[in-house]
Amino acid sequence: PNVVLFSVPYEADGWTAKTIFLMIGINNRGQVRPGAKATDTPEQAAKGARAIVDALKRRHPESRLVVLGALPVANKDGLAWVARYNRLLAGFEEPGKVDFRDVNGGFLRDGGQIGDLFNDGRHPNPAGYEVYAAAIDRILAE
């Protein structure tokens, strides 16, 4: 298939891909897990992302895995959280195995989120997905 969407790593079984793009959102920032006292820190969220990256590498060692940075959010505290999280994701890079690409450039202006590209300050609208698709096209052309 040209595009496969899945929500958990075991759904990645049974197919092959030249390139896998992994976008992991930031729900950990806005939700308190059962038994936790606060939302996850960027470090805690990155630990979960690392587990997904490792599972995909085991299941698809022949594929190029591109980890995409989380998109910017509308508020200043959220922007700082996302920036830290993306720096941690960038640390997953392994030459020839895992690439990190921060696609935020098309979603930021003057240090803040371009609100016209989002439905709710977190999720892209159709115009935002056009920006996202263009970023992915550039990565594929590398």
Chimera marker file (.cmm) of the C-alpha trace (Angstrom):
<marker_set name="trace">
<marker id="1" x="0.000" y="0.000" z="0.000" r="1" g="1" b="0" radius="0.5"/>
<marker id="2" x="1.023" y="3.607" z="-0.530" r="1" g="1" b="0" radius="0.5"/>
<marker id="3" x="-0.281" y="4.835" z="2.815" r="1" g="1" b="0" radius="0.5"/>
<marker id="4" x="-1.038" y="2.861" z="5.938" r="1" g="1" b="0" radius="0.5"/>
<marker id="5" x="-2.409" y="4.462" z="9.074" r="1" g="1" b="0" radius="0.5"/>
<marker id="6" x="-2.276" y="2.673" z="12.372" r="1" g="1" b="0" radius="0.5"/>
<marker id="7" x="-2.595" y="3.591" z="16.013" r="1" g="1" b="0" radius="0.5"/>
<marker id="8" x="-0.536" y="0.910" z="17.762" r="1" g="1" b="0" radius="0.5"/>
<marker id="9" x="2.687" y="-0.799" z="16.623" r="1" g="1" b="0" radius="0.5"/>
<marker id="10" x="1.231" y="-4.302" z="16.264" r="1" g="1" b="0" radius="0.5"/>
<marker id="11" x="-1.013" y="-2.944" z="13.503" r="1" g="1" b="0" radius="0.5"/>
<marker id="12" x="2.230" y="-2.482" z="11.549" r="1" g="1" b="0" radius="0.5"/>
<marker id="13" x="2.513" y="-6.245" z="11.037" r="1" g="1" b="0" radius="0.5"/>
<marker id="14" x="1.819" y="-7.894" z="7.695" r="1" g="1" b="0" radius="0.5"/>
<marker id="15" x="2.997" y="-5.202" z="5.274" r="1" g="1" b="0" radius="0.5"/>
<marker id="16" x="6.219" y="-3.614" z="4.085" r="1" g="1" b="0" radius="0.5"/>
<marker id="17" x="7.111" y="-0.025" z="3.334" r="1" g="1" b="0" radius="0.5"/>
<marker id="18" x="10.097" y="1.810" z="1.951" r="1" g="1" b="0" radius="0.5"/>
<marker id="19" x="9.449" y="4.734" z="4.308" r="1" g="1" b="0" radius="0.5"/>
<marker id="20" x="7.349" y="4.930" z="7.456" r="1" g="1" b="0" radius="0.5"/>
<marker id="21" x="6.326" y="8.356" z="8.761" r="1" g="1" b="0" radius="0.5"/>
<marker id="22" x="5.559" y="8.460" z="12.443" r="1" g="1" b="0" radius="0.5"/>
<marker id="23" x="3.609" y="11.365" z="13.875" r="1" g="1" b="0" radius="0.5"/>
<marker id="24" x="3.011" y="11.143" z="17.579" r="1" g="1" b="0" radius="0.5"/>
<marker id="25" x="0.781" y="13.824" z="19.000" r="1" g="1" b="0" radius="0.5"/>
<marker id="26" x="0.920" y="15.420" z="22.410" r="1" g="1" b="0" radius="0.5"/>
<marker id="27" x="-2.156" y="14.069" z="24.165" r="1" g="1" b="0" radius="0.5"/>
<marker id="28" x="0.145" y="13.256" z="27.100" r="1" g="1" b="0" radius="0.5"/>
<marker id="29" x="0.439" y="16.996" z="27.691" r="1" g="1" b="0" radius="0.5"/>
<marker id="30" x="-3.271" y="17.532" z="28.136" r="1" g="1" b="0" radius="0.5"/>
<marker id="31" x="-4.447" y="14.394" z="29.889" r="1" g="1" b="0" radius="0.5"/>
<marker id="32" x="-3.648" y="12.986" z="33.305" r="1" g="1" b="0" radius="0.5"/>
<marker id="33" x="-3.083" y="9.227" z="33.191" r="1" g="1" b="0" radius="0.5"/>
<marker id="34" x="-4.842" y="7.087" z="35.800" r="1" g="1" b="0" radius="0.5"/>
<marker id="35" x="-2.756" y="7.101" z="38.971" r="1" g="1" b="0" radius="0.5"/>
<marker id="36" x="-0.737" y="10.159" z="37.918" r="1" g="1" b="0" radius="0.5"/>
<marker id="37" x="-0.917" y="13.518" z="39.662" r="1" g="1" b="0" radius="0.5"/>
<marker id="38" x="-0.179" y="15.681" z="36.621" r="1" g="1" b="0" radius="0.5"/>
<marker id="39" x="0.114" y="15.562" z="32.861" r="1" g="1" b="0" radius="0.5"/>
<marker id="40" x="3.246" y="14.019" z="31.406" r="1" g="1" b="0" radius="0.5"/>
<marker id="41" x="6.434" y="15.958" z="31.030" r="1" g="1" b="0" radius="0.5"/>
<marker id="42" x="8.075" y="16.030" z="27.599" r="1" g="1" b="0" radius="0.5"/>
<marker id="43" x="10.548" y="13.446" z="28.920" r="1" g="1" b="0" radius="0.5"/>
<marker id="44" x="7.763" y="11.064" z="29.942" r="1" g="1" b="0" radius="0.5"/>
<marker id="45" x="6.009" y="11.481" z="26.596" r="1" g="1" b="0" radius="0.5"/>
<marker id="46" x="9.283" y="10.911" z="24.731" r="1" g="1" b="0" radius="0.5"/>
<marker id="47" x="9.794" y="7.669" z="26.653" r="1" g="1" b="0" radius="0.5"/>
<marker id="48" x="6.519" y="6.372" z="25.217" r="1" g="1" b="0" radius="0.5"/>
<marker id="49" x="7.449" y="7.599" z="21.743" r="1" g="1" b="0" radius="0.5"/>
<marker id="50" x="10.777" y="5.779" z="22.033" r="1" g="1" b="0" radius="0.5"/>
<marker id="51" x="8.925" y="2.525" z="22.731" r="1" g="1" b="0" radius="0.5"/>
<marker id="52" x="6.874" y="2.987" z="19.547" r="1" g="1" b="0" radius="0.5"/>
<marker id="53" x="10.004" y="3.765" z="17.498" r="1" g="1" b="0" radius="0.5"/>
<marker id="54" x="11.733" y="0.657" z="18.851" r="1" g="1" b="0" radius="0.5"/>
<marker id="55" x="8.704" y="-1.522" z="18.064" r="1" g="1" b="0" radius="0.5"/>
<marker id="56" x="8.558" y="-0.211" z="14.491" r="1" g="1" b="0" radius="0.5"/>
<marker id="57" x="12.293" y="-0.767" z="14.008" r="1" g="1" b="0" radius="0.5"/>
<marker id="58" x="11.891" y="-4.391" z="15.136" r="1" g="1" b="0" radius="0.5"/>
<marker id="59" x="8.898" y="-4.967" z="12.873" r="1" g="1" b="0" radius="0.5"/>
<marker id="60" x="10.308" y="-3.135" z="9.832" r="1" g="1" b="0" radius="0.5"/>
<marker id="61" x="14.113" y="-3.168" z="9.935" r="1" g="1" b="0" radius="0.5"/>
<marker id="62" x="14.236" y="-2.638" z="6.151" r="1" g="1" b="0" radius="0.5"/>
<marker id="63" x="12.189" y="0.567" z="6.237" r="1" g="1" b="0" radius="0.5"/>
<marker id="64" x="13.329" y="4.143" z="6.636" r="1" g="1" b="0" radius="0.5"/>
<marker id="65" x="11.572" y="5.473" z="9.730" r="1" g="1" b="0" radius="0.5"/>
<marker id="66" x="10.915" y="9.204" z="9.774" r="1" g="1" b="0" radius="0.5"/>
<marker id="67" x="9.808" y="10.568" z="13.133" r="1" g="1" b="0" radius="0.5"/>
<marker id="68" x="7.940" y="13.827" z="12.598" r="1" g="1" b="0" radius="0.5"/>
<marker id="69" x="8.044" y="16.520" z="15.233" r="1" g="1" b="0" radius="0.5"/>
<marker id="70" x="4.875" y="17.392" z="17.091" r="1" g="1" b="0" radius="0.5"/>
<marker id="71" x="3.054" y="20.402" z="15.698" r="1" g="1" b="0" radius="0.5"/>
<marker id="72" x="2.985" y="23.694" z="17.590" r="1" g="1" b="0" radius="0.5"/>
<marker id="73" x="0.048" y="24.504" z="19.822" r="1" g="1" b="0" radius="0.5"/>
<marker id="74" x="-1.680" y="27.820" z="20.343" r="1" g="1" b="0" radius="0.5"/>
<marker id="75" x="-0.471" y="28.809" z="23.821" r="1" g="1" b="0" radius="0.5"/>
<marker id="76" x="2.988" y="29.859" z="25.004" r="1" g="1" b="0" radius="0.5"/>
<marker id="77" x="3.380" y="27.108" z="27.643" r="1" g="1" b="0" radius="0.5"/>
<marker id="78" x="2.349" y="24.530" z="25.068" r="1" g="1" b="0" radius="0.5"/>
<marker id="79" x="4.869" y="25.863" z="22.561" r="1" g="1" b="0" radius="0.5"/>
<marker id="80" x="7.658" y="25.415" z="25.112" r="1" g="1" b="0" radius="0.5"/>
<marker id="81" x="6.470" y="21.876" z="25.915" r="1" g="1" b="0" radius="0.5"/>
<marker id="82" x="6.388" y="20.946" z="22.217" r="1" g="1" b="0" radius="0.5"/>
<marker id="83" x="9.829" y="22.470" z="21.611" r="1" g="1" b="0" radius="0.5"/>
<marker id="84" x="11.343" y="20.384" z="24.429" r="1" g="1" b="0" radius="0.5"/>
<marker id="85" x="9.518" y="17.237" z="23.262" r="1" g="1" b="0" radius="0.5"/>
<marker id="86" x="10.750" y="17.725" z="19.693" r="1" g="1" b="0" radius="0.5"/>
<marker id="87" x="14.339" y="18.134" z="20.907" r="1" g="1" b="0" radius="0.5"/>
<marker id="88" x="13.974" y="14.785" z="22.667" r="1" g="1" b="0" radius="0.5"/>
<marker id="89" x="12.501" y="13.167" z="19.542" r="1" g="1" b="0" radius="0.5"/>
<marker id="90" x="15.440" y="14.514" z="17.540" r="1" g="1" b="0" radius="0.5"/>
<marker id="91" x="17.657" y="12.433" z="19.805" r="1" g="1" b="0" radius="0.5"/>
<marker id="92" x="16.127" y="9.267" z="18.314" r="1" g="1" b="0" radius="0.5"/>
<marker id="93" x="18.069" y="9.747" z="15.070" r="1" g="1" b="0" radius="0.5"/>
<marker id="94" x="20.148" y="6.792" z="13.936" r="1" g="1" b="0" radius="0.5"/>
<marker id="95" x="21.922" y="7.199" z="10.595" r="1" g="1" b="0" radius="0.5"/>
<marker id="96" x="20.343" y="4.945" z="7.997" r="1" g="1" b="0" radius="0.5"/>
<marker id="97" x="17.589" y="3.774" z="10.350" r="1" g="1" b="0" radius="0.5"/>
<marker id="98" x="15.701" y="6.633" z="12.015" r="1" g="1" b="0" radius="0.5"/>
<marker id="99" x="15.417" y="10.230" z="10.829" r="1" g="1" b="0" radius="0.5"/>
<marker id="100" x="13.817" y="13.099" z="12.711" r="1" g="1" b="0" radius="0.5"/>
<marker id="101" x="12.173" y="15.963" z="10.845" r="1" g="1" b="0" radius="0.5"/>
<marker id="102" x="10.743" y="19.018" z="12.535" r="1" g="1" b="0" radius="0.5"/>
<marker id="103" x="7.964" y="20.201" z="10.222" r="1" g="1" b="0" radius="0.5"/>
<marker id="104" x="6.899" y="23.115" z="12.423" r="1" g="1" b="0" radius="0.5"/>
<marker id="105" x="8.387" y="25.821" z="10.203" r="1" g="1" b="0" radius="0.5"/>
<marker id="106" x="5.295" y="25.963" z="8.015" r="1" g="1" b="0" radius="0.5"/>
<marker id="107" x="3.041" y="26.274" z="11.063" r="1" g="1" b="0" radius="0.5"/>
<marker id="108" x="4.805" y="29.126" z="12.859" r="1" g="1" b="0" radius="0.5"/>
<marker id="109" x="4.933" y="32.875" z="12.320" r="1" g="1" b="0" radius="0.5"/>
<marker id="110" x="6.621" y="35.381" z="14.617" r="1" g="1" b="0" radius="0.5"/>
<marker id="111" x="7.279" y="32.678" z="17.206" r="1" g="1" b="0" radius="0.5"/>
<marker id="112" x="3.644" y="31.592" z="17.448" r="1" g="1" b="0" radius="0.5"/>
<marker id="113" x="1.271" y="29.161" z="15.842" r="1" g="1" b="0" radius="0.5"/>
<marker id="114" x="-0.482" y="30.202" z="12.610" r="1" g="1" b="0" radius="0.5"/>
<marker id="115" x="-4.003" y="29.748" z="13.940" r="1" g="1" b="0" radius="0.5"/>
<marker id="116" x="-5.576" y="29.727" z="10.466" r="1" g="1" b="0" radius="0.5"/>
<marker id="117" x="-4.013" y="26.292" z="9.881" r="1" g="1" b="0" radius="0.5"/>
<marker id="118" x="-5.692" y="24.625" z="12.879" r="1" g="1" b="0" radius="0.5"/>
<marker id="119" x="-9.232" y="23.697" z="13.901" r="1" g="1" b="0" radius="0.5"/>
<marker id="120" x="-8.759" y="24.076" z="17.623" r="1" g="1" b="0" radius="0.5"/>
<marker id="121" x="-5.202" y="25.190" z="18.310" r="1" g="1" b="0" radius="0.5"/>
<marker id="122" x="-3.952" y="21.578" z="18.201" r="1" g="1" b="0" radius="0.5"/>
<marker id="123" x="-5.314" y="19.737" z="15.163" r="1" g="1" b="0" radius="0.5"/>
<marker id="124" x="-4.659" y="20.895" z="11.593" r="1" g="1" b="0" radius="0.5"/>
<marker id="125" x="-7.581" y="21.874" z="9.392" r="1" g="1" b="0" radius="0.5"/>
<marker id="126" x="-7.563" y="21.127" z="5.630" r="1" g="1" b="0" radius="0.5"/>
<marker id="127" x="-5.235" y="24.082" z="4.956" r="1" g="1" b="0" radius="0.5"/>
<marker id="128" x="-2.922" y="22.829" z="7.708" r="1" g="1" b="0" radius="0.5"/>
<marker id="129" x="-2.850" y="19.356" z="6.200" r="1" g="1" b="0" radius="0.5"/>
<marker id="130" x="-1.846" y="20.909" z="2.877" r="1" g="1" b="0" radius="0.5"/>
<marker id="131" x="1.173" y="22.448" z="4.637" r="1" g="1" b="0" radius="0.5"/>
<marker id="132" x="1.857" y="19.099" z="6.302" r="1" g="1" b="0" radius="0.5"/>
<marker id="133" x="1.618" y="17.221" z="2.988" r="1" g="1" b="0" radius="0.5"/>
<marker id="134" x="4.060" y="19.644" z="1.363" r="1" g="1" b="0" radius="0.5"/>
<marker id="135" x="6.548" y="19.002" z="4.195" r="1" g="1" b="0" radius="0.5"/>
<marker id="136" x="6.223" y="15.246" z="3.683" r="1" g="1" b="0" radius="0.5"/>
<marker id="137" x="6.691" y="15.658" z="-0.075" r="1" g="1" b="0" radius="0.5"/>
<marker id="138" x="9.949" y="17.531" z="0.592" r="1" g="1" b="0" radius="0.5"/>
<marker id="139" x="11.145" y="14.725" z="2.883" r="1" g="1" b="0" radius="0.5"/>
<marker id="140" x="10.302" y="12.082" z="0.287" r="1" g="1" b="0" radius="0.5"/>
<marker id="141" x="12.293" y="14.007" z="-2.305" r="1" g="1" b="0" radius="0.5"/>
<marker id="142" x="15.478" y="13.851" z="-0.175" r="1" g="1" b="0" radius="0.5"/>
<link id1="1" id2="2" r="1" g="1" b="0" radius="0.2"/>
<link id1="2" id2="3" r="1" g="1" b="0" radius="0.2"/>
<link id1="3" id2="4" r="1" g="1" b="0" radius="0.2"/>
<link id1="4" id2="5" r="1" g="1" b="0" radius="0.2"/>
<link id1="5" id2="6" r="1" g="1" b="0" radius="0.2"/>
<link id1="6" id2="7" r="1" g="1" b="0" radius="0.2"/>
<link id1="7" id2="8" r="1" g="1" b="0" radius="0.2"/>
<link id1="8" id2="9" r="1" g="1" b="0" radius="0.2"/>
<link id1="9" id2="10" r="1" g="1" b="0" radius="0.2"/>
<link id1="10" id2="11" r="1" g="1" b="0" radius="0.2"/>
<link id1="11" id2="12" r="1" g="1" b="0" radius="0.2"/>
<link id1="12" id2="13" r="1" g="1" b="0" radius="0.2"/>
<link id1="13" id2="14" r="1" g="1" b="0" radius="0.2"/>
<link id1="14" id2="15" r="1" g="1" b="0" radius="0.2"/>
<link id1="15" id2="16" r="1" g="1" b="0" radius="0.2"/>
<link id1="16" id2="17" r="1" g="1" b="0" radius="0.2"/>
<link id1="17" id2="18" r="1" g="1" b="0" radius="0.2"/>
<link id1="18" id2="19" r="1" g="1" b="0" radius="0.2"/>
<link id1="19" id2="20" r="1" g="1" b="0" radius="0.2"/>
<link id1="20" id2="21" r="1" g="1" b="0" radius="0.2"/>
<link id1="21" id2="22" r="1" g="1" b="0" radius="0.2"/>
<link id1="22" id2="23" r="1" g="1" b="0" radius="0.2"/>
<link id1="23" id2="24" r="1" g="1" b="0" radius="0.2"/>
<link id1="24" id2="25" r="1" g="1" b="0" radius="0.2"/>
<link id1="25" id2="26" r="1" g="1" b="0" radius="0.2"/>
<link id1="26" id2="27" r="1" g="1" b="0" radius="0.2"/>
<link id1="27" id2="28" r="1" g="1" b="0" radius="0.2"/>
<link id1="28" id2="29" r="1" g="1" b="0" radius="0.2"/>
<link id1="29" id2="30" r="1" g="1" b="0" radius="0.2"/>
<link id1="30" id2="31" r="1" g="1" b="0" radius="0.2"/>
<link id1="31" id2="32" r="1" g="1" b="0" radius="0.2"/>
<link id1="32" id2="33" r="1" g="1" b="0" radius="0.2"/>
<link id1="33" id2="34" r="1" g="1" b="0" radius="0.2"/>
<link id1="34" id2="35" r="1" g="1" b="0" radius="0.2"/>
<link id1="35" id2="36" r="1" g="1" b="0" radius="0.2"/>
<link id1="36" id2="37" r="1" g="1" b="0" radius="0.2"/>
<link id1="37" id2="38" r="1" g="1" b="0" radius="0.2"/>
<link id1="38" id2="39" r="1" g="1" b="0" radius="0.2"/>
<link id1="39" id2="40" r="1" g="1" b="0" radius="0.2"/>
<link id1="40" id2="41" r="1" g="1" b="0" radius="0.2"/>
<link id1="41" id2="42" r="1" g="1" b="0" radius="0.2"/>
<link id1="42" id2="43" r="1" g="1" b="0" radius="0.2"/>
<link id1="43" id2="44" r="1" g="1" b="0" radius="0.2"/>
<link id1="44" id2="45" r="1" g="1" b="0" radius="0.2"/>
<link id1="45" id2="46" r="1" g="1" b="0" radius="0.2"/>
<link id1="46" id2="47" r="1" g="1" b="0" radius="0.2"/>
<link id1="47" id2="48" r="1" g="1" b="0" radius="0.2"/>
<link id1="48" id2="49" r="1" g="1" b="0" radius="0.2"/>
<link id1="49" id2="50" r="1" g="1" b="0" radius="0.2"/>
<link id1="50" id2="51" r="1" g="1" b="0" radius="0.2"/>
<link id1="51" id2="52" r="1" g="1" b="0" radius="0.2"/>
<link id1="52" id2="53" r="1" g="1" b="0" radius="0.2"/>
<link id1="53" id2="54" r="1" g="1" b="0" radius="0.2"/>
<link id1="54" id2="55" r="1" g="1" b="0" radius="0.2"/>
<link id1="55" id2="56" r="1" g="1" b="0" radius="0.2"/>
<link id1="56" id2="57" r="1" g="1" b="0" radius="0.2"/>
<link id1="57" id2="58" r="1" g="1" b="0" radius="0.2"/>
<link id1="58" id2="59" r="1" g="1" b="0" radius="0.2"/>
<link id1="59" id2="60" r="1" g="1" b="0" radius="0.2"/>
<link id1="60" id2="61" r="1" g="1" b="0" radius="0.2"/>
<link id1="61" id2="62" r="1" g="1" b="0" radius="0.2"/>
<link id1="62" id2="63" r="1" g="1" b="0" radius="0.2"/>
<link id1="63" id2="64" r="1" g="1" b="0" radius="0.2"/>
<link id1="64" id2="65" r="1" g="1" b="0" radius="0.2"/>
<link id1="65" id2="66" r="1" g="1" b="0" radius="0.2"/>
<link id1="66" id2="67" r="1" g="1" b="0" radius="0.2"/>
<link id1="67" id2="68" r="1" g="1" b="0" radius="0.2"/>
<link id1="68" id2="69" r="1" g="1" b="0" radius="0.2"/>
<link id1="69" id2="70" r="1" g="1" b="0" radius="0.2"/>
<link id1="70" id2="71" r="1" g="1" b="0" radius="0.2"/>
<link id1="71" id2="72" r="1" g="1" b="0" radius="0.2"/>
<link id1="72" id2="73" r="1" g="1" b="0" radius="0.2"/>
<link id1="73" id2="74" r="1" g="1" b="0" radius="0.2"/>
<link id1="74" id2="75" r="1" g="1" b="0" radius="0.2"/>
<link id1="75" id2="76" r="1" g="1" b="0" radius="0.2"/>
<link id1="76" id2="77" r="1" g="1" b="0" radius="0.2"/>
<link id1="77" id2="78" r="1" g="1" b="0" radius="0.2"/>
<link id1="78" id2="79" r="1" g="1" b="0" radius="0.2"/>
<link id1="79" id2="80" r="1" g="1" b="0" radius="0.2"/>
<link id1="80" id2="81" r="1" g="1" b="0" radius="0.2"/>
<link id1="81" id2="82" r="1" g="1" b="0" radius="0.2"/>
<link id1="82" id2="83" r="1" g="1" b="0" radius="0.2"/>
<link id1="83" id2="84" r="1" g="1" b="0" radius="0.2"/>
<link id1="84" id2="85" r="1" g="1" b="0" radius="0.2"/>
<link id1="85" id2="86" r="1" g="1" b="0" radius="0.2"/>
<link id1="86" id2="87" r="1" g="1" b="0" radius="0.2"/>
<link id1="87" id2="88" r="1" g="1" b="0" radius="0.2"/>
<link id1="88" id2="89" r="1" g="1" b="0" radius="0.2"/>
<link id1="89" id2="90" r="1" g="1" b="0" radius="0.2"/>
<link id1="90" id2="91" r="1" g="1" b="0" radius="0.2"/>
<link id1="91" id2="92" r="1" g="1" b="0" radius="0.2"/>
<link id1="92" id2="93" r="1" g="1" b="0" radius="0.2"/>
<link id1="93" id2="94" r="1" g="1" b="0" radius="0.2"/>
<link id1="94" id2="95" r="1" g="1" b="0" radius="0.2"/>
<link id1="95" id2="96" r="1" g="1" b="0" radius="0.2"/>
<link id1="96" id2="97" r="1" g="1" b="0" radius="0.2"/>
<link id1="97" id2="98" r="1" g="1" b="0" radius="0.2"/>
<link id1="98" id2="99" r="1" g="1" b="0" radius="0.2"/>
<link id1="99" id2="100" r="1" g="1" b="0" radius="0.2"/>
<link id1="100" id2="101" r="1" g="1" b="0" radius="0.2"/>
<link id1="101" id2="102" r="1" g="1" b="0" radius="0.2"/>
<link id1="102" id2="103" r="1" g="1" b="0" radius="0.2"/>
<link id1="103" id2="104" r="1" g="1" b="0" radius="0.2"/>
<link id1="104" id2="105" r="1" g="1" b="0" radius="0.2"/>
<link id1="105" id2="106" r="1" g="1" b="0" radius="0.2"/>
<link id1="106" id2="107" r="1" g="1" b="0" radius="0.2"/>
<link id1="107" id2="108" r="1" g="1" b="0" radius="0.2"/>
<link id1="108" id2="109" r="1" g="1" b="0" radius="0.2"/>
<link id1="109" id2="110" r="1" g="1" b="0" radius="0.2"/>
<link id1="110" id2="111" r="1" g="1" b="0" radius="0.2"/>
<link id1="111" id2="112" r="1" g="1" b="0" radius="0.2"/>
<link id1="112" id2="113" r="1" g="1" b="0" radius="0.2"/>
<link id1="113" id2="114" r="1" g="1" b="0" radius="0.2"/>
<link id1="114" id2="115" r="1" g="1" b="0" radius="0.2"/>
<link id1="115" id2="116" r="1" g="1" b="0" radius="0.2"/>
<link id1="116" id2="117" r="1" g="1" b="0" radius="0.2"/>
<link id1="117" id2="118" r="1" g="1" b="0" radius="0.2"/>
<link id1="118" id2="119" r="1" g="1" b="0" radius="0.2"/>
<link id1="119" id2="120" r="1" g="1" b="0" radius="0.2"/>
<link id1="120" id2="121" r="1" g="1" b="0" radius="0.2"/>
<link id1="121" id2="122" r="1" g="1" b="0" radius="0.2"/>
<link id1="122" id2="123" r="1" g="1" b="0" radius="0.2"/>
<link id1="123" id2="124" r="1" g="1" b="0" radius="0.2"/>
<link id1="124" id2="125" r="1" g="1" b="0" radius="0.2"/>
<link id1="125" id2="126" r="1" g="1" b="0" radius="0.2"/>
<link id1="126" id2="127" r="1" g="1" b="0" radius="0.2"/>
<link id1="127" id2="128" r="1" g="1" b="0" radius="0.2"/>
<link id1="128" id2="129" r="1" g="1" b="0" radius="0.2"/>
<link id1="129" id2="130" r="1" g="1" b="0" radius="0.2"/>
<link id1="130" id2="131" r="1" g="1" b="0" radius="0.2"/>
<link id1="131" id2="132" r="1" g="1" b="0" radius="0.2"/>
<link id1="132" id2="133" r="1" g="1" b="0" radius="0.2"/>
<link id1="133" id2="134" r="1" g="1" b="0" radius="0.2"/>
<link id1="134" id2="135" r="1" g="1" b="0" radius="0.2"/>
<link id1="135" id2="136" r="1" g="1" b="0" radius="0.2"/>
<link id1="136" id2="137" r="1" g="1" b="0" radius="0.2"/>
<link id1="137" id2="138" r="1" g="1" b="0" radius="0.2"/>
<link id1="138" id2="139" r="1" g="1" b="0" radius="0.2"/>
<link id1="139" id2="140" r="1" g="1" b="0" radius="0.2"/>
<link id1="140" id2="141" r="1" g="1" b="0" radius="0.2"/>
<link id1="141" id2="142" r="1" g="1" b="0" radius="0.2"/>
</marker_set>
